[in-house]
């Protein structure tokens, strides 16, 4: 008979805003998508299309061909993916906590047995563990902040500059039409 189920360690998932304990290790990482708001995405893509249309007309007058291929609306709507790494720590009372870390940290930032302090916040889904948004390695006194891709980094500077140019062009055309 197998007794491993009898002595299973209880993992605490929901904890206060600050958790201090010994780092036990990382669990298997996986990716999760950032949701993209469709109205905002439509506005950015529409504004960029105005600028791209004008640029295409200008370039076609000068030469054949146009600007390089751009990602489709469906690809942009999908949103960026970020790394989710569950990690565990044990406090002075022997309680084990599971926390999710979103984003990337250097592999050498945390070692098994390091004393760490995590600043956490609850996630929208109450079934998920709390999210660590700041990690302080008390053993090395190194503050760590995992970085997650944002909507703006997903859209990219090229599309955002194009959208700003499109908004400016639409404003100039609207002002000229009203005058």
C-alpha positions as CSV (number, residue, x, y, z in Angstrom):
1,X,0.0,0.0,0.0
2,X,1.3,3.5,-0.9
3,X,1.2,6.0,1.9
4,X,2.4,9.0,-0.1
5,X,-1.2,10.4,-0.2
6,X,-1.5,10.2,3.5
7,X,1.4,12.6,4.3
8,X,0.8,15.1,1.4
9,X,2.0,18.5,2.3
10,X,-0.6,21.3,2.4
11,X,0.2,24.1,0.0
12,X,-1.2,27.5,0.9
13,X,-2.3,29.5,-2.2
14,X,-3.8,32.7,-0.9
15,X,-1.6,34.7,1.4
16,X,-1.1,38.3,2.5
17,X,0.5,41.1,0.5
18,X,4.0,40.2,1.7
19,X,5.3,36.7,2.1
20,X,8.8,36.0,3.6
21,X,10.3,32.5,3.5
22,X,12.9,30.2,2.1
23,X,12.8,29.6,-1.7
24,X,12.0,26.0,-2.4
25,X,12.2,26.0,-6.1
26,X,10.4,26.7,-9.4
27,X,7.6,24.6,-10.7
28,X,7.1,23.9,-14.5
29,X,6.7,27.2,-16.4
30,X,4.0,27.8,-19.0
31,X,2.8,30.7,-21.1
32,X,-0.4,32.7,-20.8
33,X,-1.9,35.3,-23.2
34,X,-2.6,38.9,-22.3
35,X,-6.1,39.9,-23.3
36,X,-6.3,42.7,-25.9
37,X,-9.2,45.1,-25.8
38,X,-10.8,45.1,-29.3
39,X,-12.1,48.7,-29.3
40,X,-8.6,50.1,-28.6
41,X,-7.0,47.7,-31.1
42,X,-9.5,48.8,-33.8
43,X,-8.7,52.5,-33.2
44,X,-5.0,51.9,-33.4
45,X,-5.2,49.7,-36.6
46,X,-7.7,52.2,-38.2
47,X,-5.4,55.2,-37.5
48,X,-2.4,53.3,-38.8
49,X,-4.3,52.2,-41.9
50,X,-4.9,55.9,-42.8
51,X,-1.2,56.6,-42.6
52,X,-0.3,53.4,-44.5
53,X,-2.8,54.2,-47.2
54,X,-1.3,57.6,-47.8
55,X,2.2,56.2,-47.7
56,X,1.2,53.5,-50.2
57,X,-0.2,56.1,-52.6
58,X,3.0,58.2,-52.3
59,X,5.3,55.2,-52.8
60,X,3.3,53.9,-55.7
61,X,3.7,57.2,-57.4
62,X,7.5,57.0,-56.9
63,X,8.0,53.3,-57.6
64,X,6.2,50.1,-57.8
65,X,5.6,48.2,-54.6
66,X,4.7,49.3,-51.1
67,X,5.7,49.0,-47.5
68,X,6.5,45.7,-46.0
69,X,3.9,43.2,-44.8
70,X,2.2,43.9,-41.5
71,X,0.7,41.5,-39.0
72,X,-2.9,40.8,-39.5
73,X,-5.7,42.0,-37.2
74,X,-6.2,38.4,-36.1
75,X,-2.6,38.1,-35.0
76,X,-2.7,41.5,-33.2
77,X,-5.9,40.5,-31.5
78,X,-4.4,37.4,-30.1
79,X,-2.2,39.4,-27.7
80,X,1.3,38.8,-26.4
81,X,2.2,35.7,-24.3
82,X,4.1,35.9,-21.1
83,X,5.9,33.3,-19.0
84,X,4.1,32.1,-15.9
85,X,6.4,30.3,-13.3
86,X,4.8,28.9,-10.2
87,X,7.3,29.0,-7.3
88,X,7.1,27.7,-3.7
89,X,8.5,29.0,-0.5
90,X,8.4,27.9,3.1
91,X,8.0,30.3,6.0
92,X,9.5,30.0,9.6
93,X,6.4,28.1,10.8
94,X,7.0,25.4,8.1
95,X,4.0,26.5,5.9
96,X,4.5,26.2,2.2
97,X,3.2,28.8,-0.2
98,X,2.7,28.6,-3.9
99,X,2.9,31.9,-5.8
100,X,2.9,32.7,-9.5
101,X,5.6,34.9,-11.1
102,X,4.7,36.5,-14.4
103,X,7.5,37.4,-16.7
104,X,11.2,36.7,-16.9
105,X,13.9,36.7,-14.2
106,X,17.5,35.7,-14.6
107,X,18.0,32.0,-13.8
108,X,20.7,32.8,-11.3
109,X,18.5,35.3,-9.4
110,X,17.1,32.8,-6.9
111,X,18.7,29.6,-5.6
112,X,17.1,26.9,-3.5
113,X,17.3,27.9,0.2
114,X,17.6,31.7,-0.4
115,X,15.6,33.8,2.0
116,X,13.2,35.9,-0.1
117,X,10.4,38.4,0.5
118,X,7.7,38.6,-2.1
119,X,5.2,41.4,-2.6
120,X,2.1,39.9,-4.0
121,X,-1.3,40.8,-5.3
122,X,-4.4,38.7,-5.9
123,X,-5.3,37.8,-9.5
124,X,-8.7,38.3,-11.2
125,X,-9.3,34.5,-11.1
126,X,-9.7,33.5,-7.4
127,X,-8.7,30.0,-8.2
128,X,-5.2,31.1,-9.2
129,X,-2.4,31.6,-6.6
130,X,-1.4,35.2,-5.8
131,X,1.0,36.9,-8.2
132,X,4.4,38.1,-7.1
133,X,5.1,41.5,-8.6
134,X,8.3,42.2,-6.7
135,X,10.9,39.8,-5.3
136,X,13.6,40.8,-2.8
137,X,16.3,38.2,-2.3
138,X,17.3,38.8,1.3
139,X,20.3,36.4,1.0
140,X,21.9,38.6,-1.7
141,X,20.0,41.8,-1.0
142,X,19.0,41.9,-4.7
143,X,15.6,43.4,-5.6
144,X,14.0,41.7,-8.6
145,X,11.0,42.7,-10.7
146,X,9.8,40.3,-13.3
147,X,8.9,42.0,-16.6
148,X,5.8,41.1,-18.6
149,X,5.1,42.2,-22.2
150,X,2.4,44.9,-22.5
151,X,-0.1,45.7,-25.2
152,X,2.1,48.6,-26.4
153,X,5.2,46.3,-26.8
154,X,3.0,43.8,-28.6
155,X,1.7,46.3,-31.1
156,X,5.2,47.6,-31.7
157,X,6.7,51.0,-32.2
158,X,6.2,50.9,-36.0
159,X,2.4,50.4,-35.8
160,X,2.1,53.0,-33.0
161,X,4.1,55.6,-34.9
162,X,2.0,54.9,-38.0
163,X,-1.2,55.2,-35.9
164,X,-0.1,58.6,-34.5
165,X,0.7,59.8,-38.0
166,X,-2.8,58.6,-39.1
167,X,-4.5,60.5,-36.3
168,X,-2.5,63.6,-37.1
169,X,-3.3,63.3,-40.8
170,X,-7.0,62.7,-40.0
171,X,-7.0,65.8,-37.8
172,X,-5.4,67.9,-40.6
173,X,-7.9,66.6,-43.2
174,X,-10.8,67.3,-40.8
175,X,-9.6,70.8,-40.1
176,X,-9.1,71.5,-43.8
177,X,-12.6,70.1,-44.6
178,X,-14.3,72.3,-41.9
179,X,-12.4,75.5,-42.9
